């Protein structure tokens, strides 16, 4: 059973009202609100209509969907709070191995609820959880909003718990708000995709970006799309591509070659022009590369068109790419920016993509799932915590070579602590107590005073 098979039970109207999704509609308490942004155009003209936006968002979603989610039980509240605080500012974390150790101290895997564990592997009959993460992040990055529908169990011991999760198309999803209250609050949701489907507040998880645009019609209940701030850049980028295509398709001849010799009249000049055209055409093709067409009479040339280079279209597209990358916090070298592409930049770019783009999205997913589980989805008061595994991102680990060189000279750090920093286990054949000691290096001494070390058999 697919998403819209489930929705058929929630259908309330087969007629879609004739107004655009982006229009601002006068509303009353408990009626449909609209964000005032053309979310459908962000999907059509942004993600689907612009290769730069598509590439940026795919970079982020491909990175975010790598992290597996699991169900944990909190075993150390203090360590759990410290872990959450550190993950809220991942770019400040110096050692992710130490963070992994802190996570093990704070949580342990929870297997007491098979339904929830299964949900975080396969949220519905069509998707794996990584697919849901991709859809969740994609809708949020494009429209500023992600609406996750929870199909809940209606009876039995697990009543009210999620049975399936689906990402709704946010460009067609509206908030039903009580605008008489202050601040305005969501009391339900509505999907208008052909038929109209109604959802309760408990059924929908709404994840959104900050939106400072408040008004009396509840615009603040929607997140602001990053593409709204980049609307002019996006329009310029799309128009530049349209102009370049038009130049190639409809540019016609680049110029006019004509006779400019006074000794020929118009009739003779036309005949000579035809002869010249034939001579030039015979010099075409790879076999005649760098060959020269010779004319025994005076000719002239007038350019009548401009190339994409002369129109500065290509240069404009470079700056548009960087501007759109800035909107999303994506390093431009990951999109083959020729001005910023070295091996070290590529490695740092991958790390920045994870820290600045993927992890904030994953943190939001984690926090919103835990909020709904504890309030609306049947797990109130239970000591469980849904989280993702950040150790999957190898680029977050310190550079091993630099770390080994630094630790080799750091005599004030005990070997056991060095192994902990490197994420290494102490072998069984080594006395761990010996690794707790500090080993001070000997000073420089004359070679004739050097005493070789005697090693017993």
Secondary structure, DSSP 8 states (H G I E B T S, - for coil): --HHHHHGGGEEES---SS-TTS-----TTEE---SS-HHHIIIIIITT-HHHHHHHHHHHHHHTTS-EEEEEES-HHHHHHHHHHHTTGGG-S-HHHHHHHHHHHEEE--S-HHHHHHTT-SSSS--HHHHHHHHHHHHHHHSEEEEEEEE--SSTTTTSEEEEEEE-GGGEEEEEETTSSS-EEEEEEEESSSEEEEETTTEEEEE-------TT-GGGS---HHHHTHHHHHHHHHHHHHHHHHHHH---SEEEEE--TTS-HHHHHHHHHHHHHHHHTT-SGGGTT-----SS-EEEEE----TTTTTHHHHHHHHHHHHHHHHT--GGGGT-GGG--HHHHHHHHHHIIIIIIHHHHHHHHHHHHHHHHHTSS-TT--EEEEE-GGG-GGGS--HHHHHHHHHH-TTS-HHHHHHHHT----TTS-GGGGGS---------GGG--------
